[in-house]
Amino acid sequence: MLNQSPDAIIALPRPVAEPETVRHAYRGLVAMGWTVAEAGNLAAHLAGLDLTRRAWRIGEIEGLMFIRSLVLDGRLGP
């Protein structure tokens, strides 16, 4: 049990997979029989995205990963 206030807890950044890895995992899961929604949610998790009320689509994940890469490269301001 934590005896610290919520202000004292530090959230560490989650490791994020490379876009090719996320895409490959998504396609492999769908090929193995996972639903598009299940595969999309796992791919989103690999990409460092939180779950939502509706399932992630691979196009949404790839779009956000592209924007993230622009920000990290300094080509787009935060």
mmCIF file of the N, C-alpha and C atoms, coordinates in Angstrom:
data_MODEL
# 
_entry.id   MODEL 
# 
loop_
_atom_site.group_PDB 
_atom_site.id 
_atom_site.type_symbol 
_atom_site.label_atom_id 
_atom_site.label_alt_id 
_atom_site.label_comp_id 
_atom_site.label_asym_id 
_atom_site.label_entity_id 
_atom_site.label_seq_id 
_atom_site.pdbx_PDB_ins_code 
_atom_site.Cartn_x 
_atom_site.Cartn_y 
_atom_site.Cartn_z 
_atom_site.occupancy 
_atom_site.B_iso_or_equiv 
_atom_site.pdbx_formal_charge 
_atom_site.auth_seq_id 
_atom_site.auth_comp_id 
_atom_site.auth_asym_id 
_atom_site.auth_atom_id 
_atom_site.pdbx_PDB_model_num 
ATOM 1   N N  . MET A 1 1  ? 0.843   -1.171  0.000   1.00 0.00 ? 1  MET A N  1 
ATOM 2   C CA . MET A 1 1  ? 0.000   0.000   0.000   1.00 0.00 ? 1  MET A CA 1 
ATOM 3   C C  . MET A 1 1  ? 0.893   1.240   0.000   1.00 0.00 ? 1  MET A C  1 
ATOM 4   N N  . LEU A 1 2  ? 0.533   2.193   -0.811  1.00 0.00 ? 2  LEU A N  1 
ATOM 5   C CA . LEU A 1 2  ? 1.311   3.413   -0.895  1.00 0.00 ? 2  LEU A CA 1 
ATOM 6   C C  . LEU A 1 2  ? 0.943   4.358   0.230   1.00 0.00 ? 2  LEU A C  1 
ATOM 7   N N  . ASN A 1 3  ? 1.944   4.911   0.873   1.00 0.00 ? 3  ASN A N  1 
ATOM 8   C CA . ASN A 1 3  ? 1.717   5.878   1.932   1.00 0.00 ? 3  ASN A CA 1 
ATOM 9   C C  . ASN A 1 3  ? 2.092   7.280   1.488   1.00 0.00 ? 3  ASN A C  1 
ATOM 10  N N  . GLN A 1 4  ? 2.171   7.487   0.182   1.00 0.00 ? 4  GLN A N  1 
ATOM 11  C CA . GLN A 1 4  ? 2.555   8.784   -0.351  1.00 0.00 ? 4  GLN A CA 1 
ATOM 12  C C  . GLN A 1 4  ? 1.319   9.479   -0.917  1.00 0.00 ? 4  GLN A C  1 
ATOM 13  N N  . SER A 1 5  ? 1.379   10.788  -0.916  1.00 0.00 ? 5  SER A N  1 
ATOM 14  C CA . SER A 1 5  ? 0.302   11.535  -1.553  1.00 0.00 ? 5  SER A CA 1 
ATOM 15  C C  . SER A 1 5  ? 0.450   11.410  -3.062  1.00 0.00 ? 5  SER A C  1 
ATOM 16  N N  . PRO A 1 6  ? -0.623  11.607  -3.853  1.00 0.00 ? 6  PRO A N  1 
ATOM 17  C CA . PRO A 1 6  ? -0.512  11.507  -5.305  1.00 0.00 ? 6  PRO A CA 1 
ATOM 18  C C  . PRO A 1 6  ? 0.504   12.483  -5.895  1.00 0.00 ? 6  PRO A C  1 
ATOM 19  N N  . ASP A 1 7  ? 0.784   13.597  -5.223  1.00 0.00 ? 7  ASP A N  1 
ATOM 20  C CA . ASP A 1 7  ? 1.751   14.561  -5.727  1.00 0.00 ? 7  ASP A CA 1 
ATOM 21  C C  . ASP A 1 7  ? 3.177   14.026  -5.682  1.00 0.00 ? 7  ASP A C  1 
ATOM 22  N N  . ALA A 1 8  ? 3.432   13.018  -4.848  1.00 0.00 ? 8  ALA A N  1 
ATOM 23  C CA . ALA A 1 8  ? 4.785   12.508  -4.677  1.00 0.00 ? 8  ALA A CA 1 
ATOM 24  C C  . ALA A 1 8  ? 5.110   11.366  -5.633  1.00 0.00 ? 8  ALA A C  1 
ATOM 25  N N  . ILE A 1 9  ? 4.130   10.885  -6.380  1.00 0.00 ? 9  ILE A N  1 
ATOM 26  C CA . ILE A 1 9  ? 4.356   9.776   -7.302  1.00 0.00 ? 9  ILE A CA 1 
ATOM 27  C C  . ILE A 1 9  ? 4.835   10.333  -8.634  1.00 0.00 ? 9  ILE A C  1 
ATOM 28  N N  . ILE A 1 10 ? 5.947   9.803   -9.120  1.00 0.00 ? 10 ILE A N  1 
ATOM 29  C CA . ILE A 1 10 ? 6.524   10.256  -10.378 1.00 0.00 ? 10 ILE A CA 1 
ATOM 30  C C  . ILE A 1 10 ? 6.199   9.234   -11.453 1.00 0.00 ? 10 ILE A C  1 
ATOM 31  N N  . ALA A 1 11 ? 5.610   9.686   -12.539 1.00 0.00 ? 11 ALA A N  1 
ATOM 32  C CA . ALA A 1 11 ? 5.290   8.805   -13.659 1.00 0.00 ? 11 ALA A CA 1 
ATOM 33  C C  . ALA A 1 11 ? 6.462   8.788   -14.630 1.00 0.00 ? 11 ALA A C  1 
ATOM 34  N N  . LEU A 1 12 ? 6.991   7.607   -14.872 1.00 0.00 ? 12 LEU A N  1 
ATOM 35  C CA . LEU A 1 12 ? 8.090   7.458   -15.816 1.00 0.00 ? 12 LEU A CA 1 
ATOM 36  C C  . LEU A 1 12 ? 7.526   7.261   -17.218 1.00 0.00 ? 12 LEU A C  1 
ATOM 37  N N  . PRO A 1 13 ? 8.205   7.778   -18.228 1.00 0.00 ? 13 PRO A N  1 
ATOM 38  C CA . PRO A 1 13 ? 7.704   7.581   -19.587 1.00 0.00 ? 13 PRO A CA 1 
ATOM 39  C C  . PRO A 1 13 ? 7.740   6.107   -19.966 1.00 0.00 ? 13 PRO A C  1 
ATOM 40  N N  . ARG A 1 14 ? 6.743   5.706   -20.695 1.00 0.00 ? 14 ARG A N  1 
ATOM 41  C CA . ARG A 1 14 ? 6.612   4.329   -21.142 1.00 0.00 ? 14 ARG A CA 1 
ATOM 42  C C  . ARG A 1 14 ? 7.460   4.124   -22.389 1.00 0.00 ? 14 ARG A C  1 
ATOM 43  N N  . PRO A 1 15 ? 8.152   2.995   -22.509 1.00 0.00 ? 15 PRO A N  1 
ATOM 44  C CA . PRO A 1 15 ? 8.900   2.753   -23.744 1.00 0.00 ? 15 PRO A CA 1 
ATOM 45  C C  . PRO A 1 15 ? 7.935   2.626   -24.925 1.00 0.00 ? 15 PRO A C  1 
ATOM 46  N N  . VAL A 1 16 ? 8.351   3.108   -26.079 1.00 0.00 ? 16 VAL A N  1 
ATOM 47  C CA . VAL A 1 16 ? 7.503   3.122   -27.260 1.00 0.00 ? 16 VAL A CA 1 
ATOM 48  C C  . VAL A 1 16 ? 8.190   2.337   -28.366 1.00 0.00 ? 16 VAL A C  1 
ATOM 49  N N  . ALA A 1 17 ? 7.426   1.488   -29.050 1.00 0.00 ? 17 ALA A N  1 
ATOM 50  C CA . ALA A 1 17 ? 7.969   0.692   -30.148 1.00 0.00 ? 17 ALA A CA 1 
ATOM 51  C C  . ALA A 1 17 ? 8.116   1.537   -31.407 1.00 0.00 ? 17 ALA A C  1 
ATOM 52  N N  . GLU A 1 18 ? 8.965   1.105   -32.293 1.00 0.00 ? 18 GLU A N  1 
ATOM 53  C CA . GLU A 1 18 ? 9.156   1.766   -33.585 1.00 0.00 ? 18 GLU A CA 1 
ATOM 54  C C  . GLU A 1 18 ? 7.913   1.560   -34.457 1.00 0.00 ? 18 GLU A C  1 
ATOM 55  N N  . PRO A 1 19 ? 7.617   2.495   -35.367 1.00 0.00 ? 19 PRO A N  1 
ATOM 56  C CA . PRO A 1 19 ? 6.424   2.365   -36.217 1.00 0.00 ? 19 PRO A CA 1 
ATOM 57  C C  . PRO A 1 19 ? 6.370   1.051   -37.009 1.00 0.00 ? 19 PRO A C  1 
ATOM 58  N N  . GLU A 1 20 ? 7.505   0.591   -37.522 1.00 0.00 ? 20 GLU A N  1 
ATOM 59  C CA . GLU A 1 20 ? 7.512   -0.663  -38.279 1.00 0.00 ? 20 GLU A CA 1 
ATOM 60  C C  . GLU A 1 20 ? 7.141   -1.846  -37.393 1.00 0.00 ? 20 GLU A C  1 
ATOM 61  N N  . THR A 1 21 ? 7.591   -1.826  -36.149 1.00 0.00 ? 21 THR A N  1 
ATOM 62  C CA . THR A 1 21 ? 7.275   -2.892  -35.203 1.00 0.00 ? 21 THR A CA 1 
ATOM 63  C C  . THR A 1 21 ? 5.787   -2.902  -34.888 1.00 0.00 ? 21 THR A C  1 
ATOM 64  N N  . VAL A 1 22 ? 5.210   -1.725  -34.687 1.00 0.00 ? 22 VAL A N  1 
ATOM 65  C CA . VAL A 1 22 ? 3.782   -1.623  -34.377 1.00 0.00 ? 22 VAL A CA 1 
ATOM 66  C C  . VAL A 1 22 ? 2.968   -2.136  -35.550 1.00 0.00 ? 22 VAL A C  1 
ATOM 67  N N  . ARG A 1 23 ? 3.303   -1.704  -36.751 1.00 0.00 ? 23 ARG A N  1 
ATOM 68  C CA . ARG A 1 23 ? 2.580   -2.128  -37.957 1.00 0.00 ? 23 ARG A CA 1 
ATOM 69  C C  . ARG A 1 23 ? 2.696   -3.636  -38.153 1.00 0.00 ? 23 ARG A C  1 
ATOM 70  N N  . HIS A 1 24 ? 3.896   -4.174  -37.970 1.00 0.00 ? 24 HIS A N  1 
ATOM 71  C CA . HIS A 1 24 ? 4.127   -5.612  -38.134 1.00 0.00 ? 24 HIS A CA 1 
ATOM 72  C C  . HIS A 1 24 ? 3.326   -6.405  -37.095 1.00 0.00 ? 24 HIS A C  1 
ATOM 73  N N  . ALA A 1 25 ? 3.317   -5.941  -35.857 1.00 0.00 ? 25 ALA A N  1 
ATOM 74  C CA . ALA A 1 25 ? 2.557   -6.624  -34.805 1.00 0.00 ? 25 ALA A CA 1 
ATOM 75  C C  . ALA A 1 25 ? 1.068   -6.615  -35.128 1.00 0.00 ? 25 ALA A C  1 
ATOM 76  N N  . TYR A 1 26 ? 0.548   -5.476  -35.586 1.00 0.00 ? 26 TYR A N  1 
ATOM 77  C CA . TYR A 1 26 ? -0.864  -5.371  -35.929 1.00 0.00 ? 26 TYR A CA 1 
ATOM 78  C C  . TYR A 1 26 ? -1.231  -6.370  -37.027 1.00 0.00 ? 26 TYR A C  1 
ATOM 79  N N  . ARG A 1 27 ? -0.459  -6.365  -38.094 1.00 0.00 ? 27 ARG A N  1 
ATOM 80  C CA . ARG A 1 27 ? -0.754  -7.278  -39.210 1.00 0.00 ? 27 ARG A CA 1 
ATOM 81  C C  . ARG A 1 27 ? -0.646  -8.739  -38.795 1.00 0.00 ? 27 ARG A C  1 
ATOM 82  N N  . GLY A 1 28 ? 0.342   -9.050  -37.984 1.00 0.00 ? 28 GLY A N  1 
ATOM 83  C CA . GLY A 1 28 ? 0.491   -10.423 -37.514 1.00 0.00 ? 28 GLY A CA 1 
ATOM 84  C C  . GLY A 1 28 ? -0.673  -10.874 -36.648 1.00 0.00 ? 28 GLY A C  1 
ATOM 85  N N  . LEU A 1 29 ? -1.144  -9.998  -35.775 1.00 0.00 ? 29 LEU A N  1 
ATOM 86  C CA . LEU A 1 29 ? -2.268  -10.342 -34.911 1.00 0.00 ? 29 LEU A CA 1 
ATOM 87  C C  . LEU A 1 29 ? -3.547  -10.567 -35.722 1.00 0.00 ? 29 LEU A C  1 
ATOM 88  N N  . VAL A 1 30 ? -3.787  -9.703  -36.694 1.00 0.00 ? 30 VAL A N  1 
ATOM 89  C CA . VAL A 1 30 ? -4.969  -9.870  -37.546 1.00 0.00 ? 30 VAL A CA 1 
ATOM 90  C C  . VAL A 1 30 ? -4.860  -11.173 -38.339 1.00 0.00 ? 30 VAL A C  1 
ATOM 91  N N  . ALA A 1 31 ? -3.675  -11.487 -38.827 1.00 0.00 ? 31 ALA A N  1 
ATOM 92  C CA . ALA A 1 31 ? -3.465  -12.726 -39.579 1.00 0.00 ? 31 ALA A CA 1 
ATOM 93  C C  . ALA A 1 31 ? -3.683  -13.960 -38.708 1.00 0.00 ? 31 ALA A C  1 
ATOM 94  N N  . MET A 1 32 ? -3.426  -13.828 -37.401 1.00 0.00 ? 32 MET A N  1 
ATOM 95  C CA . MET A 1 32 ? -3.621  -14.952 -36.479 1.00 0.00 ? 32 MET A CA 1 
ATOM 96  C C  . MET A 1 32 ? -5.075  -15.078 -36.020 1.00 0.00 ? 32 MET A C  1 
ATOM 97  N N  . GLY A 1 33 ? -5.940  -14.166 -36.453 1.00 0.00 ? 33 GLY A N  1 
ATOM 98  C CA . GLY A 1 33 ? -7.342  -14.292 -36.117 1.00 0.00 ? 33 GLY A CA 1 
ATOM 99  C C  . GLY A 1 33 ? -7.864  -13.307 -35.087 1.00 0.00 ? 33 GLY A C  1 
ATOM 100 N N  . TRP A 1 34 ? -7.017  -12.407 -34.600 1.00 0.00 ? 34 TRP A N  1 
ATOM 101 C CA . TRP A 1 34 ? -7.493  -11.382 -33.671 1.00 0.00 ? 34 TRP A CA 1 
ATOM 102 C C  . TRP A 1 34 ? -8.410  -10.437 -34.437 1.00 0.00 ? 34 TRP A C  1 
ATOM 103 N N  . THR A 1 35 ? -9.362  -9.845  -33.769 1.00 0.00 ? 35 THR A N  1 
ATOM 104 C CA . THR A 1 35 ? -10.214 -8.863  -34.423 1.00 0.00 ? 35 THR A CA 1 
ATOM 105 C C  . THR A 1 35 ? -9.407  -7.591  -34.671 1.00 0.00 ? 35 THR A C  1 
ATOM 106 N N  . VAL A 1 36 ? -9.917  -6.782  -35.601 1.00 0.00 ? 36 VAL A N  1 
ATOM 107 C CA . VAL A 1 36 ? -9.251  -5.515  -35.905 1.00 0.00 ? 36 VAL A CA 1 
ATOM 108 C C  . VAL A 1 36 ? -9.205  -4.635  -34.652 1.00 0.00 ? 36 VAL A C  1 
ATOM 109 N N  . ALA A 1 37 ? -10.263 -4.665  -33.840 1.00 0.00 ? 37 ALA A N  1 
ATOM 110 C CA . ALA A 1 37 ? -10.306 -3.865  -32.612 1.00 0.00 ? 37 ALA A CA 1 
ATOM 111 C C  . ALA A 1 37 ? -9.265  -4.345  -31.603 1.00 0.00 ? 37 ALA A C  1 
ATOM 112 N N  . GLU A 1 38 ? -9.151  -5.656  -31.420 1.00 0.00 ? 38 GLU A N  1 
ATOM 113 C CA . GLU A 1 38 ? -8.169  -6.195  -30.472 1.00 0.00 ? 38 GLU A CA 1 
ATOM 114 C C  . GLU A 1 38 ? -6.744  -5.884  -30.923 1.00 0.00 ? 38 GLU A C  1 
ATOM 115 N N  . ALA A 1 39 ? -6.478  -6.118  -32.189 1.00 0.00 ? 39 ALA A N  1 
ATOM 116 C CA . ALA A 1 39 ? -5.138  -5.850  -32.723 1.00 0.00 ? 39 ALA A CA 1 
ATOM 117 C C  . ALA A 1 39 ? -4.820  -4.359  -32.668 1.00 0.00 ? 39 ALA A C  1 
ATOM 118 N N  . GLY A 1 40 ? -5.802  -3.518  -32.948 1.00 0.00 ? 40 GLY A N  1 
ATOM 119 C CA . GLY A 1 40 ? -5.594  -2.078  -32.891 1.00 0.00 ? 40 GLY A CA 1 
ATOM 120 C C  . GLY A 1 40 ? -5.282  -1.597  -31.490 1.00 0.00 ? 40 GLY A C  1 
ATOM 121 N N  . ASN A 1 41 ? -5.987  -2.128  -30.504 1.00 0.00 ? 41 ASN A N  1 
ATOM 122 C CA . ASN A 1 41 ? -5.727  -1.722  -29.117 1.00 0.00 ? 41 ASN A CA 1 
ATOM 123 C C  . ASN A 1 41 ? -4.342  -2.161  -28.658 1.00 0.00 ? 41 ASN A C  1 
ATOM 124 N N  . LEU A 1 42 ? -3.913  -3.352  -29.038 1.00 0.00 ? 42 LEU A N  1 
ATOM 125 C CA . LEU A 1 42 ? -2.571  -3.790  -28.659 1.00 0.00 ? 42 LEU A CA 1 
ATOM 126 C C  . LEU A 1 42 ? -1.510  -2.967  -29.386 1.00 0.00 ? 42 LEU A C  1 
ATOM 127 N N  . ALA A 1 43 ? -1.740  -2.666  -30.659 1.00 0.00 ? 43 ALA A N  1 
ATOM 128 C CA . ALA A 1 43 ? -0.804  -1.829  -31.410 1.00 0.00 ? 43 ALA A CA 1 
ATOM 129 C C  . ALA A 1 43 ? -0.716  -0.440  -30.783 1.00 0.00 ? 43 ALA A C  1 
ATOM 130 N N  . ALA A 1 44 ? -1.852  0.098   -30.351 1.00 0.00 ? 44 ALA A N  1 
ATOM 131 C CA . ALA A 1 44 ? -1.847  1.407   -29.689 1.00 0.00 ? 44 ALA A CA 1 
ATOM 132 C C  . ALA A 1 44 ? -1.031  1.358   -28.404 1.00 0.00 ? 44 ALA A C  1 
ATOM 133 N N  . HIS A 1 45 ? -1.165  0.279   -27.657 1.00 0.00 ? 45 HIS A N  1 
ATOM 134 C CA . HIS A 1 45 ? -0.385  0.129   -26.428 1.00 0.00 ? 45 HIS A CA 1 
ATOM 135 C C  . HIS A 1 45 ? 1.110   0.090   -26.743 1.00 0.00 ? 45 HIS A C  1 
ATOM 136 N N  . LEU A 1 46 ? 1.484   -0.645  -27.782 1.00 0.00 ? 46 LEU A N  1 
ATOM 137 C CA . LEU A 1 46 ? 2.897   -0.700  -28.185 1.00 0.00 ? 46 LEU A CA 1 
ATOM 138 C C  . LEU A 1 46 ? 3.411   0.676   -28.603 1.00 0.00 ? 46 LEU A C  1 
ATOM 139 N N  . ALA A 1 47 ? 2.513   1.484   -29.165 1.00 0.00 ? 47 ALA A N  1 
ATOM 140 C CA . ALA A 1 47 ? 2.888   2.835   -29.607 1.00 0.00 ? 47 ALA A CA 1 
ATOM 141 C C  . ALA A 1 47 ? 2.881   3.836   -28.469 1.00 0.00 ? 47 ALA A C  1 
ATOM 142 N N  . GLY A 1 48 ? 2.529   3.393   -27.267 1.00 0.00 ? 48 GLY A N  1 
ATOM 143 C CA . GLY A 1 48 ? 2.537   4.300   -26.121 1.00 0.00 ? 48 GLY A CA 1 
ATOM 144 C C  . GLY A 1 48 ? 1.251   5.077   -25.949 1.00 0.00 ? 48 GLY A C  1 
ATOM 145 N N  . LEU A 1 49 ? 0.175   4.631   -26.581 1.00 0.00 ? 49 LEU A N  1 
ATOM 146 C CA . LEU A 1 49 ? -1.110  5.309   -26.480 1.00 0.00 ? 49 LEU A CA 1 
ATOM 147 C C  . LEU A 1 49 ? -2.001  4.601   -25.461 1.00 0.00 ? 49 LEU A C  1 
ATOM 148 N N  . ASP A 1 50 ? -2.820  5.372   -24.785 1.00 0.00 ? 50 ASP A N  1 
ATOM 149 C CA . ASP A 1 50 ? -3.756  4.799   -23.818 1.00 0.00 ? 50 ASP A CA 1 
ATOM 150 C C  . ASP A 1 50 ? -4.988  4.255   -24.524 1.00 0.00 ? 50 ASP A C  1 
ATOM 151 N N  . LEU A 1 51 ? -5.692  3.370   -23.838 1.00 0.00 ? 51 LEU A N  1 
ATOM 152 C CA . LEU A 1 51 ? -6.925  2.825   -24.387 1.00 0.00 ? 51 LEU A CA 1 
ATOM 153 C C  . LEU A 1 51 ? -8.009  3.896   -24.399 1.00 0.00 ? 51 LEU A C  1 
ATOM 154 N N  . THR A 1 52 ? -8.943  3.746   -25.308 1.00 0.00 ? 52 THR A N  1 
ATOM 155 C CA . THR A 1 52 ? -10.076 4.651   -25.414 1.00 0.00 ? 52 THR A CA 1 
ATOM 156 C C  . THR A 1 52 ? -11.360 3.838   -25.325 1.00 0.00 ? 52 THR A C  1 
ATOM 157 N N  . ARG A 1 53 ? -12.497 4.525   -25.308 1.00 0.00 ? 53 ARG A N  1 
ATOM 158 C CA . ARG A 1 53 ? -13.790 3.821   -25.244 1.00 0.00 ? 53 ARG A CA 1 
ATOM 159 C C  . ARG A 1 53 ? -14.056 3.014   -26.510 1.00 0.00 ? 53 ARG A C  1 
ATOM 160 N N  . ARG A 1 54 ? -13.545 3.482   -27.629 1.00 0.00 ? 54 ARG A N  1 
ATOM 161 C CA . ARG A 1 54 ? -13.686 2.711   -28.861 1.00 0.00 ? 54 ARG A CA 1 
ATOM 162 C C  . ARG A 1 54 ? -12.300 2.253   -29.292 1.00 0.00 ? 54 ARG A C  1 
ATOM 163 N N  . ALA A 1 55 ? -12.270 1.254   -30.115 1.00 0.00 ? 55 ALA A N  1 
ATOM 164 C CA . ALA A 1 55 ? -10.990 0.656   -30.511 1.00 0.00 ? 55 ALA A CA 1 
ATOM 165 C C  . ALA A 1 55 ? -10.196 1.587   -31.416 1.00 0.00 ? 55 ALA A C  1 
ATOM 166 N N  . TRP A 1 56 ? -8.873  1.498   -31.304 1.00 0.00 ? 56 TRP A N  1 
ATOM 167 C CA . TRP A 1 56 ? -7.975  2.247   -32.178 1.00 0.00 ? 56 TRP A CA 1 
ATOM 168 C C  . TRP A 1 56 ? -7.963  1.593   -33.554 1.00 0.00 ? 56 TRP A C  1 
ATOM 169 N N  . ARG A 1 57 ? -7.829  2.398   -34.585 1.00 0.00 ? 57 ARG A N  1 
ATOM 170 C CA . ARG A 1 57 ? -7.603  1.909   -35.942 1.00 0.00 ? 57 ARG A CA 1 
ATOM 171 C C  . ARG A 1 57 ? -6.138  2.152   -36.277 1.00 0.00 ? 57 ARG A C  1 
ATOM 172 N N  . ILE A 1 58 ? -5.580  1.298   -37.099 1.00 0.00 ? 58 ILE A N  1 
ATOM 173 C CA . ILE A 1 58 ? -4.149  1.385   -37.389 1.00 0.00 ? 58 ILE A CA 1 
ATOM 174 C C  . ILE A 1 58 ? -3.801  2.721   -38.052 1.00 0.00 ? 58 ILE A C  1 
ATOM 175 N N  . GLY A 1 59 ? -4.687  3.276   -38.857 1.00 0.00 ? 59 GLY A N  1 
ATOM 176 C CA . GLY A 1 59 ? -4.430  4.575   -39.480 1.00 0.00 ? 59 GLY A CA 1 
ATOM 177 C C  . GLY A 1 59 ? -4.310  5.691   -38.460 1.00 0.00 ? 59 GLY A C  1 
ATOM 178 N N  . GLU A 1 60 ? -5.128  5.639   -37.423 1.00 0.00 ? 60 GLU A N  1 
ATOM 179 C CA . GLU A 1 60 ? -5.054  6.637   -36.348 1.00 0.00 ? 60 GLU A CA 1 
ATOM 180 C C  . GLU A 1 60 ? -3.732  6.523   -35.597 1.00 0.00 ? 60 GLU A C  1 
ATOM 181 N N  . ILE A 1 61 ? -3.329  5.298   -35.324 1.00 0.00 ? 61 ILE A N  1 
ATOM 182 C CA . ILE A 1 61 ? -2.077  5.063   -34.592 1.00 0.00 ? 61 ILE A CA 1 
ATOM 183 C C  . ILE A 1 61 ? -0.888  5.560   -35.403 1.00 0.00 ? 61 ILE A C  1 
ATOM 184 N N  . GLU A 1 62 ? -0.858  5.196   -36.672 1.00 0.00 ? 62 GLU A N  1 
ATOM 185 C CA . GLU A 1 62 ? 0.253   5.617   -37.518 1.00 0.00 ? 62 GLU A CA 1 
ATOM 186 C C  . GLU A 1 62 ? 0.287   7.137   -37.677 1.00 0.00 ? 62 GLU A C  1 
ATOM 187 N N  . GLY A 1 63 ? -0.881  7.765   -37.772 1.00 0.00 ? 63 GLY A N  1 
ATOM 188 C CA . GLY A 1 63 ? -0.931  9.222   -37.868 1.00 0.00 ? 63 GLY A CA 1 
ATOM 189 C C  . GLY A 1 63 ? -0.355  9.901   -36.641 1.00 0.00 ? 63 GLY A C  1 
ATOM 190 N N  . LEU A 1 64 ? -0.713  9.404   -35.464 1.00 0.00 ? 64 LEU A N  1 
ATOM 191 C CA . LEU A 1 64 ? -0.186  9.988   -34.231 1.00 0.00 ? 64 LEU A CA 1 
ATOM 192 C C  . LEU A 1 64 ? 1.304   9.723   -34.065 1.00 0.00 ? 64 LEU A C  1 
ATOM 193 N N  . MET A 1 65 ? 1.751   8.550   -34.499 1.00 0.00 ? 65 MET A N  1 
ATOM 194 C CA . MET A 1 65 ? 3.180   8.259   -34.433 1.00 0.00 ? 65 MET A CA 1 
ATOM 195 C C  . MET A 1 65 ? 3.957   9.171   -35.385 1.00 0.00 ? 65 MET A C  1 
ATOM 196 N N  . PHE A 1 66 ? 3.388   9.489   -36.538 1.00 0.00 ? 66 PHE A N  1 
ATOM 197 C CA . PHE A 1 66 ? 4.035   10.397  -37.479 1.00 0.00 ? 66 PHE A CA 1 
ATOM 198 C C  . PHE A 1 66 ? 4.154   11.800  -36.880 1.00 0.00 ? 66 PHE A C  1 
ATOM 199 N N  . ILE A 1 67 ? 3.071   12.279  -36.280 1.00 0.00 ? 67 ILE A N  1 
ATOM 200 C CA . ILE A 1 67 ? 3.110   13.602  -35.643 1.00 0.00 ? 67 ILE A CA 1 
ATOM 201 C C  . ILE A 1 67 ? 4.109   13.609  -34.498 1.00 0.00 ? 67 ILE A C  1 
ATOM 202 N N  . ARG A 1 68 ? 4.165   12.534  -33.715 1.00 0.00 ? 68 ARG A N  1 
ATOM 203 C CA . ARG A 1 68 ? 5.142   12.439  -32.629 1.00 0.00 ? 68 ARG A CA 1 
ATOM 204 C C  . ARG A 1 68 ? 6.564   12.537  -33.171 1.00 0.00 ? 68 ARG A C  1 
ATOM 205 N N  . SER A 1 69 ? 6.828   11.877  -34.307 1.00 0.00 ? 69 SER A N  1 
ATOM 206 C CA . SER A 1 69 ? 8.176   11.929  -34.881 1.00 0.00 ? 69 SER A CA 1 
ATOM 207 C C  . SER A 1 69 ? 8.524   13.342  -35.344 1.00 0.00 ? 69 SER A C  1 
ATOM 208 N N  . LEU A 1 70 ? 7.547   14.078  -35.876 1.00 0.00 ? 70 LEU A N  1 
ATOM 209 C CA . LEU A 1 70 ? 7.796   15.466  -36.277 1.00 0.00 ? 70 LEU A CA 1 
ATOM 210 C C  . LEU A 1 70 ? 8.146   16.331  -35.074 1.00 0.00 ? 70 LEU A C  1 
ATOM 211 N N  . VAL A 1 71 ? 7.446   16.128  -33.978 1.00 0.00 ? 71 VAL A N  1 
ATOM 212 C CA . VAL A 1 71 ? 7.715   16.910  -32.759 1.00 0.00 ? 71 VAL A CA 1 
ATOM 213 C C  . VAL A 1 71 ? 9.092   16.560  -32.211 1.00 0.00 ? 71 VAL A C  1 
ATOM 214 N N  . LEU A 1 72 ? 9.416   15.265  -32.151 1.00 0.00 ? 72 LEU A N  1 
ATOM 215 C CA . LEU A 1 72 ? 10.713  14.855  -31.597 1.00 0.00 ? 72 LEU A CA 1 
ATOM 216 C C  . LEU A 1 72 ? 11.875  15.338  -32.464 1.00 0.00 ? 72 LEU A C  1 
ATOM 217 N N  . ASP A 1 73 ? 11.669  15.424  -33.778 1.00 0.00 ? 73 ASP A N  1 
ATOM 218 C CA . ASP A 1 73 ? 12.712  15.922  -34.683 1.00 0.00 ? 73 ASP A CA 1 
ATOM 219 C C  . ASP A 1 73 ? 12.813  17.433  -34.697 1.00 0.00 ? 73 ASP A C  1 
ATOM 220 N N  . GLY A 1 74 ? 11.895  18.110  -34.024 1.00 0.00 ? 74 GLY A N  1 
ATOM 221 C CA . GLY A 1 74 ? 11.912  19.565  -33.973 1.00 0.00 ? 74 GLY A CA 1 
ATOM 222 C C  . GLY A 1 74 ? 11.294  20.224  -35.192 1.00 0.00 ? 74 GLY A C  1 
ATOM 223 N N  . ARG A 1 75 ? 10.608  19.453  -36.042 1.00 0.00 ? 75 ARG A N  1 
ATOM 224 C CA . ARG A 1 75 ? 9.995   20.019  -37.243 1.00 0.00 ? 75 ARG A CA 1 
ATOM 225 C C  . ARG A 1 75 ? 8.586   20.549  -36.972 1.00 0.00 ? 75 ARG A C  1 
ATOM 226 N N  . LEU A 1 76 ? 8.060   20.266  -35.794 1.00 0.00 ? 76 LEU A N  1 
ATOM 227 C CA . LEU A 1 76 ? 6.735   20.726  -35.405 1.00 0.00 ? 76 LEU A CA 1 
ATOM 228 C C  . LEU A 1 76 ? 6.777   21.062  -33.924 1.00 0.00 ? 76 LEU A C  1 
ATOM 229 N N  . GLY A 1 77 ? 6.371   22.253  -33.574 1.00 0.00 ? 77 GLY A N  1 
ATOM 230 C CA . GLY A 1 77 ? 6.428   22.674  -32.177 1.00 0.00 ? 77 GLY A CA 1 
ATOM 231 C C  . GLY A 1 77 ? 5.374   21.974  -31.327 1.00 0.00 ? 77 GLY A C  1 
ATOM 232 N N  . PRO A 1 78 ? 5.686   21.753  -30.047 1.00 0.00 ? 78 PRO A N  1 
ATOM 233 C CA . PRO A 1 78 ? 4.724   21.078  -29.161 1.00 0.00 ? 78 PRO A CA 1 
ATOM 234 C C  . PRO A 1 78 ? 3.506   21.919  -28.872 1.00 0.00 ? 78 PRO A C  1 
# 
